[in-house]
Amino acid sequence: MERIDNVFYSYANKSSGLIDPEGIEALCSDLEVDHTDVRILMLAWKMKSEKQGYFTLEEWRRGLKALRADNVHKLKKALPELEKEVKRPTNFVDFYSYAFQYCLTGNEKEKQKSIDIESICQLLDLALGFQFRSQVDYFIDYLKIQSDYKVINLDQWMGFYRFCNEINFPGLSNYDPELAWPLILDNFVEWLREKQT
Amino acid sequence: MLLLFIDRSFTVPSFDVQVKLGRGNMEIELEQGWEIIERGITRLKNILEGLPEPKFSSTNYMELYTTVYNMCTQKPHDYSQQLYDRYRESIEDYINSMVLPSLREKHDEFMPRELVKRWENHKVLVRWLSHIFHYLDPEFIPRRSLLPLREVGFICFRNLLYCSDDTDLDSPLFRLIKSEREGEEIDRALLKNVVDIFVEIGMGQMDYYENDFEDAMLKDTAAYYSRKASNWILEDSCPDYMLKAEECLKREKERVSHYLHSSSEPKLLEKVQNELLSVYGNQLLEKEHSGCHALLRDDKVNDLSRMFRLFSKIPRGLEPVSSIFKQHVTGEGTALVKQAEDAASNKKSVGLQVFVRKVIELHDKYLAYVSDCFQNHTLFHKALKEAFEIFCNKGVSGSSSAELLATFCDNILKKGGSEKLSDEAIEETLEKVVKVLAYISDKDLFAEFYRKKLARRLLFDKSANDDHVTDLTLARENQTSFEEYLGNNANANPGIDLTVTVLTTGFWPSYKSFDLNLPVEMVKCVEVFREFYQTKTKHRKITWIYSLGTCNLIGKFEPKTMELIVTTYQASALLLFNTADRLSYSEIMAQLNLTDDDVVRLLHSLSCAKYKILIKDPNTKTISPTDSFEFNTKFTDKMRRIKIPLPPVDEKKKVIEDVDKDRRYAIDASIVRIMKSRKTLCHQPLVMECVAQLGRMFKPDIKAIKKRIEDLISRDYLERDKDNPNLFRYLA
């Protein structure tokens, strides 16, 4: 435990007592992972970190203990295993949902409920890009040109994951707009179909 | 002659009389007794054949049936069984030796004639023999559960008909029927008699009639009409064909009453209908120049009525007819829409009023068709409704039909509208409008337009009947009090006649109010009224709607002084020229504190329209922000008093916006209501119920409903189920 705490303090900001974005960048370079890499997000998930860009001591302890790492070297070695764990279908939904909520800003009182389009595009790429490359690419294109929605909420976010899993792509033959798909996906499919003709 | 020999009321004597035969009380031997009986039978048969025979007396009868009696009651040799069998054999023998040969040698029409004759004879024979063998009936036959004598006799004749391969009964009969169908006179009695054989021989059951006669008759009929129809469909027009069909059905019905059994009627008519109407129904309806479309186009109500009568008899026969009717009405309606579009693009604004009138007339016309030609059948009511729903919801040149209807009503009701109608005519027309309104899905849009126009009529239209509008009555009373107040407070008098109409917010459509900079003279008026109003009530706040006000100005023009009736906005602009000769657009706008839209509109009405009170520099047809204006001292008109209209802002966009907003709330409320009571519900049923609930006022867009559901989710009224994404749950 002590070793874990020591590693924490080596990255933490002295005055706030948290690892802040600067600390995270340093950590990333030590882990030899880009700070925009999805594995950092996975690490945050493992820690159940609440605020994007910051790790508390408790969160740190939680994550490293679970990964059985008490130094940076072991942590780095644990990353591939962590990736596999996240990608397991049962965990992935949870991770995917977490990714969205992690990116919401605001404090307890005024918690945001949606994320702006640009951030969503980045997040989609990060969280789903490796699994559903073409769907993500097309959807990002669509999000950028449509004007109905300026933000995306959790329901739409989760809906897209369901879409990737259930709907034939690019055929789209089994998509039924009469079902309860979020409207933005109905519009996305319409747009795609128009493009295909 | 033979029939009269046996009196129907012949009674069987009691069996107390015992006739003793030759050997006293001794038993009668079978053959012995039979000889006597047979002799008697043979005599009867001869009589039937018309051979010379002495009369058969009642003593003869008594001898015979007593013999039977004795042979049945004697002991120990009771010959009942044998007598029973020989009874039948006698009849069979007679049929085989006499009846069958005589039938075989007859052909064509003579065969059935012979059959009828033979049947009559047979009935007599059976009756006679039954009398002779009567003793078997009450005891022996029931004891052994055998068929009664009469039935045995009839069955023998039945078997003849069955087994006679040589005797073709059908052909001669059907030939007769065919002749009658072709218009010839035939012996109807003969046919009736033959048919009666089939009925009688069934002894209460219709099997024989149906199997041995009716089936073949129906097939023959079907074949006959099939041939006829295949010719007629090629040669005849639809109305002519239908006339023939109707006539055929009538004749066949008569045929039944003349010589067929009544039970054949529905089956016969069904066959005829099938061949004439079901088989060729579509071809008939779709005949190019005379089919259903053409009849509708040419208003051939009689033919259409006939068509309805005929096709209502066949299964699902009316469906294609109602479908063509629907197509036709839709076509007529769509043509009206196109006409109106064309008129509108040629800038004929009266085209829209005419369009609504024509739609109403179209409705009247085809409603009459539904009730007269189509006997108010639901299929046709439905077709009419669907047709109107299709084209009534197409707008005309950018205006929705909801708006057109509201404008139409306004024109009828307002003074100076395009139509001058009596109160009765107005009421009648409005009733018809309501009927057409039923077809329009955006009923709430109609309501909103109507409401706005009604408010305008109430506020400005002198002819409008506003006695029952409480607010206006109050406003009038208010004005009276105000005038009294001015009378009592001389120094409060602003020096200008002022009339104020006070309206209660909420009862009226919302009107935007702008902070118009009033001319000094009017400012005093407003203040005076405010003071007065304070004396009446302290709790109310007044908001002035200058955009609705009017003003009478005296214009001192060089040629002559004139009175100008203008709006408050126009008056404010004109009064600026009391203190300046020339003003620029921007100066005017700054002084008045109005929006560009309003300024452009009002300056246009004063300088570019019919009456040029102001001279614009440059002298173009539209207002631009760089223009300058001068008072036109030289202005004049032959009238002393003119009204300078200010065209109202097009409220259309606002109305549509307002209605859309209301719809969003309505959809929200509906979803919440449904989910509150159901607790959980899947997407599709939720959407369907929502549409059903709101249908009275408008047809909600499915996408709009989806959007509202999502909005309600993000506002935590609902949530999506974790396991079933199609299921929603109400969050209390």
Chai-1 contact restraints between the chains, C-beta under 6 A:
chainA,res_idxA,chainB,res_idxB,connection_type,confidence,min_distance_angstrom,max_distance_angstrom,comment,restraint_id
A,K113,B,S714,contact,1.0,0.0,6.0,A-B,restraint_1
A,N153,B,S714,contact,1.0,0.0,6.0,A-B,restraint_2
A,D155,B,I713,contact,1.0,0.0,6.0,A-B,restraint_3
A,L179,B,N726,contact,1.0,0.0,6.0,A-B,restraint_4
A,A180,B,H683,contact,1.0,0.0,6.0,A-B,restraint_5
A,A180,B,N726,contact,1.0,0.0,6.0,A-B,restraint_6
A,L183,B,K706,contact,1.0,0.0,6.0,A-B,restraint_7
A,L183,B,K707,contact,1.0,0.0,6.0,A-B,restraint_8
